[in-house]
Amino acid sequence: MRTKIITSVMAIAFLASCNTKNTKSDMKAPIAEINPHEMTIHGHTRTDNYFWLREREDKKVIKYLEDENAYTDNALADTKQFQEDLYKEMRARIKEDDETVPYKDNGYYYYTRYEEGKEYKLHCRKKESLDAAEEIFMDENLLAEGHDYFSLGGLEISDDNKIAAFGIDTVSRRIYTLYFKNLETGEIYSDQITGTSGGGAWAKDNKTFFYISQDEETLRSDRILRHQLATEQAADVEVFNEKDETFNCYAWRTKSKDLIMIGSFQTVSSEFRMLDAGNPTGEFKIIQPRERDHEYSVSHFENKLYISTNWNAKNFRLMETTIDKPGKENWKEVIAHREETLLEGIEIFKNFMVVNERTDGLSQLRIINHSTEEEHYLDFGEAAYTSYIGTNMDFDTEVLRYGYSSLTTPWSMLDYNMNTKAKNLLKEQEVIGDFDRANYTTERVMVTADDGTQVPMSIVYRKGLKKDGSNPTLLYAYGSYGSSMDPYFSSVRLSLLDRGFVYALAHIRGGQEMGRGWYDDGKLLNKKNTFTDFINCGEYLIAEKYTTTEGLFAMGGSAGGLLMGAVVNMRPDLWKGVVAAVPFVDVITTMLDETIPLTTGEYDEWGNPNVKEYYDYILSYSPYDNVEVHEYPNMLITTGLHDSQVQYWEPAKWVAKLRVNKTDDNLLLLHTNMEAGHGGASGRFESLKETAMEYAFMFKLAGITK
């Protein structure tokens, strides 16, 4: 009965809002100064009136951003108490004194936990037994004191269990300083290594550490260096230099502990080198030289290397070889390529292999017995879900640890006996309050795209909801880099669902939900499929009477923010409101500027606009370049001043241009976090304040006030 009352009340509020003009702010919107800047390539000239907003240190730029923040605060002033209530509501669902499931590694059980009221993690361990005394070897709360932003990047323990290497970023540019801590005495050594990506790999001697250097201008991980404890950074030895500006590199230690690996990767190619972890001054040996359009990854067990590769296998296949003959001329097939199934990864055990696959848009875990060759799949019991292989440090075990979630099932960690097929639920995310998954309904539907392609969409809402067009609905998607957006649980999202919202997750092309071809069909010269798929999903929600154009909201971040920019240009009439978080909207200018972080490594995702074919195509959809004089939906756009991935000036310029071109009275709001970067505020609670603002913006437009 309570569900029906909530649904009907929210529907009434929503319908009332459809006939109500937005509350206008009594503050005038900031109008950015026009200072034309011409850019010419391929015989074509573009004029950017707001190019000057790139000058981060210019007081005039800072004032403009602050004026936009003040305007946003004023426009949402009537939601201030609602935002505070939402923040408290979302925070109240979180178990504050929580901890992760311990895993055993090298004689210690490791886990992290939170204490009530604290923003950051405690890193803990117990020697040999869970009944042993707890050792708090890293307290992020202490390290974060005095900083508006804090991130711990990488945490690596030496083989003798005595020294922790860890990185700290207090600016949110993803440039970390490495430190070393004696876990027996608590001493922080004098060694400090600046300009890293955080983390790395210990050698077996407990005094040699391999780390990744980060170029401070382009933020490209470009070199691997070898550091000896108790020496200066200037004495560190470069062991690898990734000179190709389209590649990044990284270093890690294999699960076997026997090899230190260096990986180089870009969008369509990869390459790996290995070194005996017991011989840190030795030479790295290449496994398979890089080739254009060849991606592979490596796992090690005893004398074998297992290679997941797309060599003559679009959806990848699994090969094996010996460690002394690593090149692909020696590879032997273990799992063949399948047109309908994407091979995403493996976990090796002494007697079993677990294969992480994706079929029909859903991740699956396939268990193979090495000796009997028998195999089976885990049964998850739901139509739409997320599953993943957890932390499995031990080779000699028949127990697989894995994670699971769905739109209605909180994040769970389980142990699965691969022999007996018995499951053991170790932990399920606790949602404080009266949450009952039985109160919610999930659906998985297929949407027909403009070209006939069937696009999956996952939907969740409270039971009792009527499909009569009266429901405010949020459509979310990403659709880039082959990143699959699987259906997952969010306690924060309950604040939407319990106020009558439908939440829909569109698995559009550009991700990898339906296999490698799904990604290929949503990048480069096929990028517009991403946008039209999303629009088709919005049209489906209206046609099937979940909502109407007066109740349909859209949200996306980063490359998903590019999606938002594209769809408001293409179909501005379809959306009541749009939230674009750290949006990548000035695509053509950014991709022409090799000094901007990440640009050169992105050519195989978007195309290189120095080539006219790609210039013309990117220009045809780049949101900033395609702003026109017409009506736009209500929009809330967020960014971070120190964003290392999408520079703050992209959304700032976009808003400035929209202000002078849009012909409506709808809200156009820009919020810049002046202390944070791409991920927003750090800490588990502070980020909820930004979510509360985004939700309050949508609730305001939907006529929901409490």
C-alpha positions as CSV (number, residue, x, y, z in Angstrom):
1,M,0.0,0.0,0.0
2,R,2.8,2.4,0.9
3,T,4.4,1.9,-2.5
4,K,1.2,2.9,-4.3
5,I,0.8,6.0,-2.2
6,I,4.3,7.1,-2.8
7,T,4.0,6.5,-6.6
8,S,0.7,8.3,-6.9
9,V,1.9,11.3,-4.8
10,M,5.1,11.7,-6.9
11,A,3.1,11.4,-10.1
12,I,0.8,14.2,-9.0
13,A,3.8,16.3,-8.1
14,F,5.4,15.5,-11.5
15,L,2.3,16.3,-13.5
16,A,2.0,19.6,-11.7
17,S,5.5,20.5,-12.5
18,C,4.9,20.0,-16.2
19,N,2.7,23.1,-16.1
20,T,4.9,25.2,-14.0
21,K,7.6,27.6,-15.3
22,N,11.1,27.2,-13.8
23,T,11.7,29.5,-10.9
24,K,13.9,32.2,-12.3
25,S,16.9,33.4,-10.3
26,D,17.0,37.0,-9.3
27,M,20.7,37.1,-10.2
28,K,21.8,37.8,-13.7
29,A,23.7,35.0,-15.4
30,P,27.4,35.7,-15.9
31,I,28.3,36.6,-19.4
32,A,31.8,35.7,-20.4
33,E,33.9,38.2,-22.2
34,I,34.3,37.6,-26.0
35,N,37.9,37.5,-27.2
36,P,38.0,35.9,-30.6
37,H,40.8,33.3,-31.2
38,E,41.1,31.9,-34.7
39,M,42.3,28.4,-35.5
40,T,43.0,27.2,-39.0
41,I,43.7,23.7,-40.3
42,H,42.8,21.9,-43.6
43,G,41.8,25.3,-45.1
44,H,39.1,25.7,-42.5
45,T,39.0,28.4,-39.8
46,R,37.1,28.2,-36.5
47,T,36.7,31.1,-34.2
48,D,36.7,30.4,-30.5
49,N,35.4,33.4,-28.5
50,Y,36.2,31.8,-25.1
51,F,39.7,30.4,-25.7
52,W,41.0,32.7,-23.0
53,L,39.3,30.6,-20.3
54,R,42.2,28.2,-20.6
55,E,44.4,30.4,-18.5
56,R,44.0,28.7,-15.1
57,E,46.2,31.2,-13.2
58,D,44.4,34.3,-14.6
59,K,42.4,36.1,-11.9
60,K,39.8,36.9,-14.5
61,V,39.3,33.2,-15.3
62,I,39.0,32.4,-11.6
63,K,36.5,35.2,-11.1
64,Y,34.3,34.0,-14.0
65,L,34.2,30.4,-12.5
66,E,33.4,31.8,-9.1
67,D,30.6,34.0,-10.6
68,E,29.2,30.9,-12.2
69,N,29.3,29.1,-8.9
70,A,27.5,32.0,-7.2
71,Y,24.9,32.0,-9.9
72,T,24.3,28.3,-9.5
73,D,24.0,28.6,-5.8
74,N,21.5,31.3,-6.2
75,A,19.5,29.4,-8.8
76,L,19.3,26.4,-6.5
77,A,18.9,28.4,-3.3
78,D,15.3,27.1,-2.9
79,T,16.7,23.6,-2.8
80,K,19.4,24.3,-0.2
81,Q,17.6,22.6,2.7
82,F,16.5,19.8,0.4
83,Q,20.2,19.2,-0.7
84,E,21.1,19.0,3.0
85,D,18.3,16.6,3.7
86,L,19.3,14.5,0.7
87,Y,22.9,14.4,1.8
88,K,21.9,13.2,5.3
89,E,19.5,10.7,3.8
90,M,22.1,9.2,1.5
91,R,24.8,9.2,4.2
92,A,22.4,7.6,6.7
93,R,22.2,4.5,4.4
94,I,25.9,3.9,4.6
95,K,27.3,1.7,7.4
96,E,29.9,4.0,8.7
97,D,31.9,1.5,10.7
98,D,32.4,-0.9,7.8
99,E,35.1,-3.2,6.6
100,T,36.0,-5.3,3.6
101,V,36.3,-9.1,3.5
102,P,39.9,-10.1,4.4
103,Y,42.1,-11.9,1.9
104,K,45.4,-13.7,2.8
105,D,48.7,-12.8,1.1
106,N,52.2,-13.9,2.2
107,G,51.2,-14.8,5.7
108,Y,48.9,-11.9,6.5
109,Y,45.2,-11.3,6.2
110,Y,44.6,-7.8,4.7
111,Y,41.5,-5.7,4.8
112,T,40.4,-2.1,4.9
113,R,37.8,-0.6,7.2
114,Y,36.1,2.7,8.0
115,E,35.4,4.2,11.3
116,E,32.3,6.1,12.1
117,G,32.4,9.7,10.9
118,K,35.7,9.4,9.0
119,E,36.1,10.0,5.3
120,Y,39.0,7.7,4.5
121,K,40.1,4.1,5.0
122,L,42.2,2.4,7.6
123,H,44.5,-0.3,6.0
124,C,44.8,-3.2,8.4
125,R,46.3,-6.7,8.6
126,K,46.5,-9.7,10.9
127,K,49.3,-12.2,11.0
128,E,48.5,-15.8,10.1
129,S,45.0,-15.8,11.8
130,L,41.9,-13.6,11.8
131,D,42.0,-14.0,15.6
132,A,45.4,-12.3,15.7
133,A,45.9,-8.7,16.9
134,E,44.9,-6.0,14.4
135,E,47.7,-3.9,12.9
136,I,46.6,-0.6,11.4
137,F,49.6,0.0,9.1
138,M,48.1,3.0,7.1
139,D,45.5,5.5,8.2
140,E,44.4,7.6,5.3
141,N,42.6,10.0,7.6
142,L,45.9,11.1,9.2
143,L,47.6,11.4,5.8
144,A,44.7,13.5,4.5
145,E,44.7,16.0,7.4
146,G,45.1,19.6,6.2
147,H,44.3,18.8,2.6
148,D,41.1,19.6,0.7
149,Y,41.7,16.6,-1.5
150,F,43.5,13.3,-0.8
151,S,44.1,10.2,-2.8
152,L,46.2,7.1,-1.9
153,G,47.6,5.7,-5.1
154,G,48.9,2.2,-4.9
155,L,50.0,0.3,-1.8
156,E,52.6,-2.3,-2.2
157,I,54.1,-4.5,0.6
158,S,57.7,-5.9,0.3
159,D,58.2,-9.6,0.4
160,D,59.5,-9.6,4.0
161,N,56.2,-7.8,5.0
162,K,58.2,-5.0,6.6
163,I,58.0,-2.0,4.1
164,A,55.0,-0.4,2.4
165,A,55.4,1.7,-0.7
166,F,52.5,4.1,-1.3
167,G,51.7,7.2,-3.4
168,I,49.9,10.4,-2.3
169,D,48.1,13.0,-4.5
170,T,46.7,16.1,-2.7
171,V,45.9,18.2,-5.8
172,S,43.7,15.8,-7.8
173,R,46.0,15.8,-10.9
174,R,46.8,12.1,-10.5
175,I,50.4,12.9,-10.0
176,Y,51.6,11.0,-6.9
177,T,54.6,11.3,-4.6
178,L,55.9,7.9,-3.5
179,Y,56.8,7.3,0.1
180,F,58.1,4.3,2.0
181,K,57.0,3.2,5.5
182,N,58.7,0.8,7.9
183,L,55.7,-1.3,9.1
184,E,57.6,-2.5,12.2
185,T,58.7,0.9,13.5
186,G,56.2,3.3,11.8
187,E,59.1,5.3,10.4
188,I,58.5,7.1,7.1
189,Y,61.8,6.8,5.2
190,S,63.5,9.9,3.7
191,D,63.0,8.5,0.2
192,Q,60.5,10.6,-1.7
193,I,59.9,10.1,-5.4
194,T,57.9,12.8,-7.1
195,G,56.1,12.8,-10.4
196,T,54.8,9.2,-10.4
197,S,51.5,7.5,-11.2
198,G,51.5,5.9,-7.8
199,G,52.2,2.2,-7.0
200,G,54.7,-0.1,-8.7
201,A,56.5,-3.4,-8.0
202,W,58.9,-4.6,-5.4
203,A,61.7,-7.0,-6.3
204,K,62.4,-10.0,-4.1
205,D,65.3,-8.4,-2.3
206,N,63.0,-6.0,-0.3
207,K,65.0,-3.0,-1.3
208,T,64.4,-2.5,-5.0
209,F,61.2,-0.8,-6.2
210,F,60.1,-0.3,-9.8
211,Y,57.8,2.7,-10.3
212,I,56.1,4.6,-13.1
213,S,57.1,8.1,-14.0
214,Q,54.3,10.5,-14.9
215,D,54.9,13.4,-17.4
216,E,53.7,16.4,-15.6
217,E,52.6,18.2,-18.7
218,T,50.8,15.5,-20.7
219,L,50.2,13.2,-17.7
220,R,51.4,10.3,-19.8
221,S,53.0,7.4,-17.9
222,D,56.1,7.3,-20.0
223,R,59.0,5.7,-18.1
224,I,59.7,2.9,-15.6
225,L,62.6,3.5,-13.2
226,R,64.4,1.4,-10.6
227,H,64.8,2.8,-7.1
228,Q,67.0,1.5,-4.3
229,L,65.9,2.3,-0.7
230,A,68.0,4.9,1.1
231,T,69.1,6.6,-2.1
232,E,68.1,9.9,-3.8
233,Q,65.6,10.0,-6.7
234,A,68.4,11.4,-8.9
235,A,70.2,8.1,-8.6
236,D,67.2,6.1,-9.9
237,V,67.9,4.0,-13.0
238,E,65.6,4.2,-16.1
239,V,64.8,0.6,-17.2
240,F,62.2,1.5,-19.8
241,N,61.3,4.6,-21.8
242,E,58.0,4.5,-23.8
243,K,58.9,6.9,-26.6
244,D,55.8,6.5,-28.6
245,E,53.5,9.3,-27.4
246,T,50.4,7.3,-28.1
247,F,51.4,4.7,-25.6
248,N,51.4,4.6,-21.7
249,C,53.3,2.2,-19.6
250,Y,53.0,0.6,-16.2
251,A,54.7,-2.0,-14.0
252,W,53.4,-4.7,-11.6
253,R,54.3,-8.0,-10.0
254,T,52.6,-11.2,-11.2
255,K,50.3,-13.3,-8.9
256,S,53.1,-15.9,-8.9
257,K,55.4,-13.3,-7.4
258,D,58.1,-14.6,-9.7
259,L,58.0,-11.9,-12.4
260,I,58.0,-8.1,-12.7
261,M,56.1,-7.0,-15.7
262,I,56.2,-3.9,-17.8
263,G,53.2,-3.2,-20.0
264,S,52.8,-0.7,-22.8
265,F,49.4,0.0,-24.1
266,Q,47.3,2.3,-26.2
267,T,43.8,1.9,-27.6
268,V,44.5,-0.8,-30.2
269,S,47.9,-2.2,-29.3
270,S,49.9,-3.6,-26.3
271,E,53.3,-5.0,-25.5
272,F,54.8,-6.7,-22.4
273,R,58.2,-7.3,-21.0
274,M,59.2,-9.6,-18.0
275,L,62.0,-9.8,-15.5
276,D,62.9,-12.4,-12.9
277,A,61.8,-10.6,-9.6
278,G,64.9,-12.2,-8.0
279,N,67.2,-10.4,-10.4
280,P,66.2,-6.7,-10.3
281,T,69.3,-5.5,-12.1
282,G,68.7,-7.9,-15.0
283,E,67.4,-7.1,-18.5
284,F,63.6,-7.1,-19.2
285,K,62.7,-9.7,-21.9
286,I,60.1,-8.8,-24.4
287,I,57.2,-11.3,-24.7
288,Q,55.7,-10.3,-28.1
289,P,56.7,-7.1,-29.9
290,R,53.9,-4.6,-30.5
291,E,51.9,-4.7,-33.6
292,R,49.3,-2.4,-34.9
293,D,45.8,-3.7,-33.9
294,H,47.2,-6.5,-31.7
295,E,46.1,-6.4,-28.1
296,Y,47.2,-9.1,-25.6
297,S,47.6,-9.6,-21.9
298,V,49.7,-12.0,-19.9
299,S,49.2,-14.3,-16.8
300,H,52.0,-16.5,-15.3
301,F,51.8,-19.9,-13.6
302,E,54.8,-22.2,-13.0
303,N,56.6,-22.4,-16.4
304,K,53.7,-21.2,-18.5
305,L,52.5,-17.9,-19.8
306,Y,48.8,-17.6,-20.6
307,I,48.0,-15.1,-23.3
308,S,44.6,-13.5,-23.9
309,T,44.9,-12.1,-27.5
310,N,42.9,-10.7,-30.3
311,W,45.4,-12.0,-32.9
312,N,43.0,-13.4,-35.6
313,A,40.3,-13.3,-32.9
314,K,38.2,-10.2,-32.7
315,N,36.5,-11.2,-29.4
316,F,39.9,-12.6,-28.1
317,R,41.1,-16.2,-27.5
318,L,43.4,-17.8,-24.9
319,M,46.8,-19.1,-25.8
320,E,49.6,-20.7,-23.8
321,T,53.4,-20.9,-24.2
322,T,56.4,-21.5,-22.0
323,I,58.3,-18.8,-20.3
324,D,61.5,-19.4,-22.3
325,K,59.6,-19.2,-25.6
326,P,57.2,-16.3,-25.2
327,G,56.8,-15.1,-28.8
328,K,53.5,-15.7,-30.6
329,E,55.1,-18.1,-33.0
330,N,55.1,-20.5,-30.0
331,W,51.6,-19.8,-28.8
332,K,49.2,-22.8,-28.6
333,E,45.4,-22.3,-28.5
334,V,43.6,-23.1,-25.2
335,I,40.3,-21.4,-25.7
336,A,39.2,-20.7,-29.3
337,H,37.6,-17.5,-30.5
338,R,33.8,-17.3,-30.5
339,E,31.7,-14.8,-32.4
340,E,29.1,-14.5,-29.7
341,T,31.4,-14.3,-26.7
342,L,34.0,-11.8,-25.6
343,L,36.9,-13.2,-23.5
344,E,37.6,-10.5,-20.9
345,G,40.1,-12.1,-18.6
346,I,41.2,-15.2,-16.6
347,E,42.2,-16.3,-13.1
348,I,44.5,-19.3,-12.8
349,F,44.6,-21.9,-10.1
350,K,46.6,-25.1,-9.8
351,N,43.7,-27.3,-10.8
352,F,41.2,-24.8,-12.3
353,M,40.9,-21.9,-14.6
354,V,38.2,-19.3,-14.3
355,V,37.3,-17.4,-17.5
356,N,35.6,-14.1,-17.3
357,E,33.4,-13.9,-20.4
358,R,30.6,-11.7,-21.8
359,T,27.7,-13.1,-23.8
360,D,24.5,-11.2,-24.7
361,G,25.7,-8.2,-22.8
362,L,26.1,-10.0,-19.5
363,S,29.4,-11.0,-17.7
364,Q,29.8,-14.7,-16.9
365,L,32.3,-16.8,-14.9
366,R,33.2,-20.1,-16.6
367,I,35.0,-22.7,-14.4
368,I,37.3,-25.2,-16.2
369,N,38.9,-28.2,-14.4
370,H,42.4,-28.7,-15.8
371,S,42.6,-32.5,-15.3
372,T,39.0,-33.6,-16.2
373,E,38.4,-30.7,-18.7
374,E,34.9,-30.5,-17.3
375,E,33.4,-27.0,-17.2
376,H,30.4,-25.1,-15.9
377,Y,29.2,-21.6,-15.4
378,L,28.1,-19.9,-12.2
379,D,24.4,-19.4,-11.9
380,F,23.6,-15.9,-10.7
381,G,19.8,-16.2,-10.8
382,E,19.0,-12.8,-12.2
383,A,18.4,-11.5,-15.7
384,A,20.7,-8.4,-15.4
385,Y,23.6,-8.1,-13.0
386,T,27.3,-7.4,-12.5
387,S,29.9,-10.1,-11.6
388,Y,33.6,-10.0,-11.3
389,I,36.6,-12.1,-10.1
390,G,37.7,-10.9,-6.7
391,T,41.1,-11.1,-5.0
392,N,42.5,-14.6,-5.3
393,M,46.1,-14.7,-4.2
394,D,46.5,-18.5,-3.7
395,F,47.1,-20.9,-6.6
396,D,46.6,-24.1,-4.6
397,T,42.9,-23.8,-3.7
398,E,39.6,-24.9,-5.1
399,V,37.8,-21.8,-3.8
400,L,37.1,-18.8,-6.1
401,R,36.3,-15.5,-4.6
402,Y,34.1,-13.3,-6.7
403,G,31.8,-10.2,-6.4
404,Y,28.2,-9.7,-7.5
405,S,25.6,-7.0,-7.7
406,S,22.5,-6.1,-9.6
407,L,20.1,-3.1,-9.7
408,T,18.4,-4.5,-6.6
409,T,21.1,-6.7,-5.0
410,P,23.7,-4.8,-2.9
411,W,27.4,-5.4,-3.6
412,S,28.2,-8.9,-2.4
413,M,31.4,-10.9,-1.9
414,L,31.2,-14.7,-2.1
415,D,33.4,-17.8,-2.0
416,Y,32.6,-20.5,-4.5
417,N,33.9,-24.1,-4.2
418,M,34.8,-25.0,-7.8
419,N,34.5,-28.8,-6.9
420,T,31.3,-28.9,-4.9
421,K,29.7,-25.8,-6.5
422,A,28.8,-24.6,-3.0
423,K,28.5,-20.8,-2.5
424,N,29.3,-19.0,0.7
425,L,28.1,-15.4,1.0
426,L,30.9,-13.6,3.0
427,K,29.5,-10.1,3.0
428,E,26.7,-8.2,1.4
429,Q,26.7,-4.4,1.5
430,E,24.6,-3.3,4.4
431,V,22.0,-0.7,3.6
432,I,21.0,1.1,6.8
433,G,17.2,1.8,7.1
434,D,14.1,0.1,5.7
435,F,15.6,-1.0,2.3
436,D,13.9,-4.1,1.0
437,R,14.9,-5.3,-2.5
438,A,11.4,-6.9,-2.9
439,N,10.0,-3.3,-3.2
440,Y,11.8,-2.8,-6.6
441,T,11.3,-4.2,-10.1
442,T,14.0,-4.6,-12.7
443,E,13.6,-5.1,-16.4
444,R,16.0,-5.7,-19.3
445,V,14.6,-4.6,-22.7
446,M,16.0,-4.3,-26.2
447,V,15.6,-1.1,-28.1
448,T,15.7,-0.9,-31.8
449,A,18.2,1.6,-33.0
450,D,17.9,3.7,-36.2
451,D,19.9,1.2,-38.2
452,G,18.0,-1.8,-36.8
453,T,20.6,-2.8,-34.1
454,Q,19.1,-4.1,-30.9
455,V,20.5,-2.1,-27.9
456,P,20.1,-3.5,-24.4
457,M,18.7,-1.2,-21.6
458,S,18.4,-2.1,-17.9
459,I,15.6,-0.5,-15.9
460,V,14.7,-0.3,-12.2
461,Y,11.8,1.3,-10.4
462,R,9.6,0.9,-7.3
463,K,6.9,-1.7,-7.5
464,G,3.4,-0.3,-8.1
465,L,4.6,2.2,-10.7
466,K,2.2,2.7,-13.6
467,K,3.4,3.1,-17.1
468,D,1.1,6.0,-17.9
469,G,3.7,8.5,-18.9
470,S,3.6,10.2,-15.5
471,N,7.0,9.1,-14.1
472,P,10.1,11.2,-14.0
473,T,12.8,9.1,-15.5
474,L,16.6,9.3,-15.5
475,L,18.5,7.8,-18.5
476,Y,22.2,7.2,-17.9
477,A,25.0,6.0,-20.2
478,Y,28.7,6.2,-21.0
479,G,29.5,4.6,-24.4
480,S,33.2,5.0,-24.9
481,Y,36.6,3.3,-24.7
482,G,35.0,-0.2,-24.7
483,S,33.9,0.4,-21.1
484,S,30.9,-1.8,-20.3
485,M,28.3,-0.3,-18.0
486,D,26.8,-3.2,-16.1
487,P,23.7,-3.1,-14.0
488,Y,24.8,-2.5,-10.4
489,F,23.3,-1.5,-7.0
490,S,23.6,2.0,-5.6
491,S,22.2,2.9,-2.2
492,V,22.4,6.6,-3.3
493,R,20.1,5.8,-6.2
494,L,17.3,4.8,-3.8
495,S,16.7,8.6,-3.2
496,L,15.6,8.7,-6.8
497,L,13.6,5.5,-6.9
498,D,11.8,6.2,-3.6
499,R,10.6,9.5,-5.0
500,G,9.0,7.9,-8.0
501,F,11.9,8.1,-10.5
502,V,12.5,5.4,-13.1
503,Y,16.2,4.7,-13.6
504,A,17.4,3.4,-16.9
505,L,20.9,2.3,-17.9
506,A,21.5,2.3,-21.7
507,H,24.1,-0.2,-22.9
508,I,24.9,1.8,-26.0
509,R,27.6,1.2,-28.7
510,G,31.0,2.4,-27.8
511,G,31.0,0.2,-24.7
512,Q,31.8,-3.5,-25.0
513,E,28.7,-5.0,-23.6
514,M,27.9,-7.0,-26.7
515,G,31.4,-7.9,-27.7
516,R,34.3,-6.1,-29.4
517,G,32.2,-5.2,-32.4
518,W,30.0,-3.2,-30.1
519,Y,33.0,-1.0,-29.3
520,D,34.2,-0.7,-32.9
521,D,30.7,0.4,-33.9
522,G,30.8,3.3,-31.5
523,K,34.2,4.9,-32.0
524,L,36.2,6.8,-34.7
525,L,34.0,7.2,-37.8
526,N,31.2,5.3,-36.1
527,K,31.0,7.5,-33.0
528,K,27.6,9.0,-33.9
529,N,26.0,5.5,-33.2
530,T,26.7,6.2,-29.6
531,F,24.5,9.3,-29.7
532,T,21.7,8.0,-31.8
533,D,21.5,4.8,-29.6
534,F,21.0,7.0,-26.5
535,I,18.4,9.1,-28.3
536,N,16.6,5.9,-29.4
537,C,16.6,4.6,-25.7
538,G,15.0,7.9,-24.6
539,E,12.4,7.6,-27.3
540,Y,11.7,4.1,-26.2
541,L,11.0,5.2,-22.6
542,I,8.5,7.7,-23.9
543,A,6.9,5.3,-26.4
544,E,6.4,2.7,-23.7
545,K,4.9,5.3,-21.4
546,Y,7.5,5.2,-18.7
547,T,7.6,9.0,-19.1
548,T,7.2,11.9,-21.5
549,T,9.5,14.7,-22.7
550,E,8.4,16.7,-19.7
551,G,9.8,14.0,-17.4
552,L,12.8,12.6,-19.2
553,F,16.3,13.4,-17.7
554,A,19.7,12.4,-19.0
555,M,23.0,12.1,-17.2
556,G,26.6,11.2,-18.2
557,G,30.1,12.1,-17.2
558,S,33.5,12.6,-18.9
559,A,33.1,10.9,-22.3
560,G,29.5,10.4,-21.1
561,G,29.4,14.2,-20.8
562,L,30.4,14.3,-24.5
563,L,27.3,12.1,-25.0
564,M,25.2,14.7,-23.2
565,G,26.6,17.5,-25.2
566,A,25.9,15.7,-28.5
567,V,22.3,14.7,-27.7
568,V,21.3,18.1,-26.5
569,N,22.5,19.5,-29.8
570,M,20.8,16.7,-31.8
571,R,17.5,16.4,-29.9
572,P,17.2,19.3,-27.5
573,D,13.4,18.8,-27.4
574,L,13.6,15.3,-25.9
575,W,14.9,16.1,-22.4
576,K,13.4,18.0,-19.4
577,G,16.9,18.3,-17.8
578,V,20.4,17.1,-18.4
579,V,23.3,16.6,-15.9
580,A,26.7,16.6,-17.6
581,A,29.6,15.8,-15.2
582,V,33.1,16.8,-16.2
583,P,32.0,16.7,-19.9
584,F,34.5,16.3,-22.8
585,V,32.8,18.7,-25.1
586,D,35.5,20.7,-26.9
587,V,36.6,17.6,-28.8
588,I,38.2,19.0,-31.9
589,T,40.3,21.7,-30.2
590,T,41.5,19.2,-27.5
591,M,42.4,16.5,-30.0
592,L,44.5,19.1,-32.0
593,D,46.5,20.1,-28.9
594,E,49.2,17.5,-28.2
595,T,50.2,19.4,-25.0
596,I,46.9,18.6,-23.3
597,P,47.0,15.5,-21.1
598,L,45.9,12.2,-22.8
599,T,45.5,13.7,-26.3
600,T,47.9,11.7,-28.3
601,G,46.8,8.4,-26.8
602,E,43.2,9.1,-27.8
603,Y,43.7,9.2,-31.6
604,D,42.5,5.6,-31.9
605,E,39.3,6.4,-29.9
606,W,38.2,9.6,-31.6
607,G,40.5,9.9,-34.6
608,N,43.4,12.2,-35.3
609,P,42.0,15.5,-36.6
610,N,45.3,16.4,-38.3
611,V,43.8,14.0,-40.9
612,K,41.1,15.8,-42.7
613,E,38.6,12.9,-42.8
614,Y,38.7,12.7,-39.0
615,Y,38.7,16.5,-38.6
616,D,35.5,16.8,-40.6
617,Y,33.8,13.9,-38.8
618,I,34.7,15.1,-35.2
619,L,33.7,18.6,-36.2
620,S,30.3,17.4,-37.2
621,Y,29.5,16.3,-33.6
622,S,31.8,18.1,-31.3
623,P,29.3,19.6,-28.8
624,Y,31.1,23.0,-28.3
625,D,31.4,23.5,-32.1
626,N,27.8,22.6,-32.8
627,V,26.1,24.9,-30.3
628,E,23.3,26.7,-32.3
629,V,20.7,29.4,-31.7
630,H,17.7,27.5,-30.5
631,E,16.1,26.2,-27.3
632,Y,18.0,23.9,-24.9
633,P,16.8,21.8,-22.0
634,N,17.6,22.7,-18.4
635,M,21.2,21.8,-17.8
636,L,23.5,21.4,-14.8
637,I,27.2,21.1,-15.8
638,T,29.9,20.2,-13.3
639,T,33.7,20.3,-13.5
640,G,36.8,20.4,-11.3
641,L,39.5,23.2,-11.5
642,H,42.3,20.6,-11.3
643,D,40.8,18.0,-13.6
644,S,43.6,16.0,-15.3
645,Q,41.4,14.3,-17.9
646,V,38.9,16.8,-19.1
647,Q,40.2,20.3,-18.5
648,Y,37.9,22.6,-16.7
649,W,37.8,25.1,-19.5
650,E,35.9,22.7,-21.8
651,P,32.6,22.8,-19.8
652,A,33.3,26.5,-18.9
653,K,33.6,27.5,-22.5
654,W,30.6,25.4,-23.4
655,V,28.4,27.1,-20.9
656,A,29.7,30.5,-22.0
657,K,28.7,29.8,-25.6
658,L,25.4,28.3,-24.6
659,R,24.4,31.4,-22.6
660,V,24.5,33.7,-25.7
661,N,22.9,31.2,-28.1
662,K,20.1,29.5,-26.3
663,T,16.7,31.1,-26.8
664,D,14.8,29.7,-23.8
665,D,14.4,30.5,-20.1
666,N,15.6,27.1,-18.9
667,L,18.2,26.8,-16.3
668,L,21.8,26.7,-17.4
669,L,24.1,26.1,-14.4
670,L,27.9,25.5,-14.1
671,H,29.4,24.3,-10.9
672,T,33.2,24.1,-10.5
673,N,34.8,22.4,-7.6
674,M,37.7,24.7,-7.0
675,E,39.7,22.1,-5.0
676,A,39.0,18.8,-6.9
677,G,39.7,17.2,-10.3
678,H,38.1,14.6,-12.5
679,G,36.6,12.4,-9.8
680,G,35.1,15.3,-7.8
681,A,35.5,15.6,-4.1
682,S,37.5,12.9,-2.3
683,G,36.3,11.1,0.8
684,R,33.3,8.8,1.0
685,F,30.9,11.5,2.3
686,E,32.0,14.7,0.7
687,S,31.2,13.4,-2.8
688,L,27.6,12.8,-1.7
689,K,27.1,16.6,-1.5
690,E,27.7,16.9,-5.2
691,T,25.3,14.1,-5.8
692,A,22.7,15.8,-3.6
693,M,23.0,18.9,-5.7
694,E,22.5,17.0,-9.0
695,Y,19.5,15.2,-7.6
696,A,18.0,18.4,-6.2
697,F,18.3,20.0,-9.6
698,M,16.3,17.1,-11.2
699,F,13.8,17.1,-8.3
700,K,13.2,20.8,-8.6
701,L,12.4,20.4,-12.3
702,A,10.1,17.4,-11.5
703,G,8.2,19.4,-8.8
704,I,9.5,17.1,-6.0
705,T,10.4,19.2,-3.0
706,K,11.0,16.8,-0.2
